[in-house]
Amino acid sequence: MNARNLVIGVVVLALLGVGGFYAWTHYGPGAAPGVSDNPALAGLPAPVDDPATKAQEGDMVLGDANAPITFIEYSSLSCPHCARHHKNVLPEIKKQYIDTGKVKLVMRDFPLNGPAVQASLLVHCVSPMAYWGMTDQLFATQDQWVNENSAMILAGIAAAAGINGQDFQQCLSDKAMKDKIIASAEQADKAFKVDSTPTFVVNGIVIKGEKTFEEFAKIFDALAPKAN
């Protein structure tokens, strides 16, 4: 079993045993070198030609659905690298690119351990309007709930969002949503060979690991003339 399939196996096992706790230090190196005729994209792999590069039904999308650049993020809510991206980089991307209609963000699940699975199930329990706020809150409080007692702490966060204990337990037992999360991980593996978080896909270009706002801006700006 190769490393990528091992990670997918961890995701599936975590979903089958939501109370389990697995190591979450699976963060890969930067994007592999590739060929591009645009100097601004030098060192990045060639775009993947797959339907998964587009927003799909059921995706959580932030920004104008017609934005020419699709910025997909595969993340685990227990991933500290993902948390730093959401705290330090995404706000500026939102301000300069998402809110201006240039980019749309598509969030997809790739939980790496039991607590992350529970957190993913929780964010999908709130309304679509509350999804982004809950996601930000879980990243911001990551050090509090990523432990063996994650369910108890997440239950408190859920209660503050108006989800009572019984409803929270139903969230954790939602087989349809677990299947959807498994499908998200399997799609990530098949289409983009995702084996770490965060992994980003920008108009088909796979980018692994944390990047600065300036690095993303360079990519967005390079793709903008060709986006349509």
C-alpha positions as CSV (number, residue, x, y, z in Angstrom):
1,M,0.0,0.0,0.0
2,N,1.5,3.3,-1.0
3,A,1.5,6.4,1.2
4,R,-1.4,8.0,-0.6
5,N,-3.6,5.0,-0.2
6,L,-2.5,4.8,3.4
7,V,-3.8,8.3,4.0
8,I,-7.1,7.5,2.3
9,G,-7.3,4.4,4.5
10,V,-6.8,6.5,7.6
11,V,-9.7,8.8,6.5
12,V,-12.0,5.8,6.0
13,L,-11.0,4.2,9.3
14,A,-11.5,7.5,11.1
15,L,-15.0,7.8,9.6
16,L,-15.8,4.2,10.5
17,G,-14.7,4.8,14.0
18,V,-15.4,8.5,14.7
19,G,-14.2,8.3,18.3
20,G,-10.8,7.2,17.2
21,F,-7.7,9.4,17.4
22,Y,-5.0,9.3,14.8
23,A,-1.8,11.2,14.2
24,W,-2.3,14.3,12.1
25,T,1.3,15.1,11.1
26,H,0.8,14.1,7.4
27,Y,1.9,17.3,5.6
28,G,3.7,17.0,2.4
29,P,6.3,19.0,0.6
30,G,5.6,21.8,-1.9
31,A,4.1,21.2,-5.3
32,A,6.2,19.1,-7.7
33,P,7.8,20.8,-10.6
34,G,6.0,20.9,-13.8
35,V,6.0,22.6,-17.3
36,S,4.3,25.9,-18.0
37,D,4.5,28.4,-20.7
38,N,3.8,31.2,-18.2
39,P,6.9,32.3,-16.3
40,A,4.7,33.2,-13.3
41,L,3.6,29.6,-13.0
42,A,7.1,28.1,-13.3
43,G,7.7,25.2,-11.0
44,L,4.0,24.3,-10.7
45,P,2.6,21.1,-12.2
46,A,0.4,21.1,-15.4
47,P,-3.3,21.5,-14.7
48,V,-5.3,18.4,-14.1
49,D,-8.1,17.8,-16.6
50,D,-10.9,16.4,-14.4
51,P,-14.5,17.4,-13.6
52,A,-13.4,17.7,-10.0
53,T,-11.5,20.9,-10.8
54,K,-14.9,22.6,-11.0
55,A,-17.4,23.3,-8.2
56,Q,-19.8,20.4,-7.9
57,E,-23.3,20.0,-6.5
58,G,-23.1,19.9,-2.7
59,D,-19.7,21.8,-2.5
60,M,-19.4,24.6,0.0
61,V,-18.6,27.6,-2.1
62,L,-17.5,31.1,-0.9
63,G,-17.7,33.9,-3.5
64,D,-19.3,34.5,-6.9
65,A,-20.3,31.1,-8.4
66,N,-19.3,32.6,-11.8
67,A,-15.8,33.7,-10.7
68,P,-13.3,32.6,-13.4
69,I,-10.8,31.1,-11.0
70,T,-11.8,28.1,-8.9
71,F,-9.7,27.8,-5.7
72,I,-10.3,24.4,-4.1
73,E,-9.0,23.6,-0.6
74,Y,-8.7,20.1,0.7
75,S,-8.3,20.4,4.5
76,S,-8.5,18.7,7.8
77,L,-10.0,20.8,10.6
78,S,-7.4,19.3,13.0
79,C,-4.5,20.4,10.7
80,P,-2.4,23.2,12.2
81,H,-1.1,24.2,8.8
82,C,-4.7,24.6,7.6
83,A,-5.5,26.7,10.7
84,R,-2.6,29.0,10.0
85,H,-3.8,29.4,6.3
86,H,-7.3,30.3,7.5
87,K,-6.0,32.8,10.0
88,N,-3.1,34.5,8.2
89,V,-3.7,34.0,4.4
90,L,-7.3,33.4,3.5
91,P,-8.6,36.7,4.9
92,E,-6.4,38.7,2.5
93,I,-7.4,36.3,-0.4
94,K,-11.0,36.9,0.5
95,K,-10.6,40.7,0.5
96,Q,-8.6,41.0,-2.7
97,Y,-9.9,38.1,-4.8
98,I,-13.0,36.5,-3.5
99,D,-15.0,39.6,-2.5
100,T,-14.0,41.2,-5.9
101,G,-15.5,38.3,-7.9
102,K,-12.1,37.1,-9.3
103,V,-11.9,33.8,-7.3
104,K,-14.4,31.4,-5.7
105,L,-13.3,29.2,-2.8
106,V,-14.5,25.6,-2.7
107,M,-13.9,23.8,0.6
108,R,-13.7,20.0,0.6
109,D,-13.2,17.5,3.4
110,F,-10.1,15.5,3.9
111,P,-10.1,14.7,7.7
112,L,-6.9,13.0,8.9
113,N,-8.1,11.7,12.3
114,G,-11.1,11.0,14.4
115,P,-11.5,14.5,16.0
116,A,-11.3,16.0,12.5
117,V,-14.1,13.7,11.3
118,Q,-16.3,14.8,14.2
119,A,-15.5,18.4,13.4
120,S,-16.3,17.9,9.7
121,L,-19.7,16.3,10.7
122,L,-20.4,19.3,13.0
123,V,-19.7,22.0,10.3
124,H,-22.1,20.2,8.0
125,C,-24.8,20.2,10.7
126,V,-25.1,24.0,10.8
127,S,-26.8,26.0,8.1
128,P,-24.9,26.8,4.9
129,M,-24.8,30.4,6.0
130,A,-23.2,29.4,9.3
131,Y,-20.8,26.9,7.8
132,W,-17.9,29.4,7.2
133,G,-18.2,30.9,10.7
134,M,-18.2,27.5,12.3
135,T,-15.2,26.5,10.2
136,D,-13.3,29.6,11.3
137,Q,-14.2,28.9,14.9
138,L,-13.0,25.3,14.8
139,F,-9.7,26.3,13.3
140,A,-9.3,29.1,15.9
141,T,-10.0,26.7,18.8
142,Q,-8.2,23.7,17.4
143,D,-5.8,23.4,20.4
144,Q,-8.9,22.9,22.7
145,W,-10.7,20.1,20.9
146,V,-8.1,18.1,19.1
147,N,-7.7,15.4,21.7
148,E,-9.2,12.2,23.0
149,N,-12.1,14.2,24.5
150,S,-12.9,15.9,21.3
151,A,-16.6,14.9,21.2
152,M,-17.3,16.5,24.6
153,I,-15.6,19.8,23.7
154,L,-17.2,19.9,20.2
155,A,-20.6,19.3,21.9
156,G,-20.1,22.5,23.8
157,I,-19.2,24.4,20.7
158,A,-22.3,22.9,19.0
159,A,-24.5,24.0,21.9
160,A,-23.3,27.6,21.5
161,A,-24.4,27.4,17.9
162,G,-27.8,26.2,18.9
163,I,-27.3,22.5,18.4
164,N,-28.5,20.5,21.4
165,G,-26.8,17.3,22.7
166,Q,-29.3,15.0,21.0
167,D,-28.9,16.7,17.6
168,F,-25.1,16.8,18.0
169,Q,-25.1,13.0,18.5
170,Q,-27.2,12.6,15.4
171,C,-24.7,14.7,13.5
172,L,-21.9,12.3,14.5
173,S,-24.1,9.4,13.5
174,D,-25.0,10.8,10.1
175,K,-24.1,8.0,7.7
176,A,-25.0,9.9,4.6
177,M,-22.6,12.7,5.6
178,K,-19.9,10.2,6.5
179,D,-20.3,8.6,3.1
180,K,-20.0,12.1,1.5
181,I,-16.8,12.8,3.4
182,I,-15.3,9.4,2.3
183,A,-16.3,10.2,-1.3
184,S,-14.5,13.6,-1.0
185,A,-11.3,11.9,0.2
186,E,-11.5,9.3,-2.5
187,Q,-12.1,11.9,-5.2
188,A,-9.2,13.9,-3.9
189,D,-7.0,10.8,-4.2
190,K,-8.2,9.8,-7.7
191,A,-8.2,13.2,-9.3
192,F,-5.4,15.0,-7.6
193,K,-3.3,12.4,-5.6
194,V,-4.0,14.3,-2.4
195,D,-2.0,12.8,0.5
196,S,-1.6,15.8,2.8
197,T,-3.3,18.9,4.0
198,P,-3.7,21.6,3.1
199,T,-3.8,20.8,-0.6
200,F,-5.1,23.4,-3.0
201,V,-6.3,23.1,-6.6
202,V,-6.3,26.3,-8.6
203,N,-8.0,25.9,-12.0
204,G,-6.7,22.4,-12.0
205,I,-3.1,23.2,-10.8
206,V,-2.4,21.1,-7.6
207,I,-0.5,23.0,-4.9
208,K,0.6,21.2,-1.8
209,G,1.3,22.8,1.6
210,E,1.1,26.2,3.1
211,K,1.8,29.2,0.8
212,T,1.9,32.9,1.5
213,F,-0.7,35.3,0.2
214,E,1.9,36.7,-2.2
215,E,2.5,33.2,-3.7
216,F,-1.3,32.7,-4.2
217,A,-1.7,36.2,-5.6
218,K,1.0,35.6,-8.2
219,I,-0.8,32.4,-9.3
220,F,-4.2,34.1,-9.4
221,D,-2.9,37.0,-11.4
222,A,-1.2,34.7,-13.8
223,L,-4.4,32.7,-14.4
224,A,-6.7,35.7,-14.6
225,P,-6.1,36.6,-18.3
226,K,-6.8,32.9,-19.3
227,A,-9.6,32.2,-16.9
228,N,-12.4,32.7,-19.4
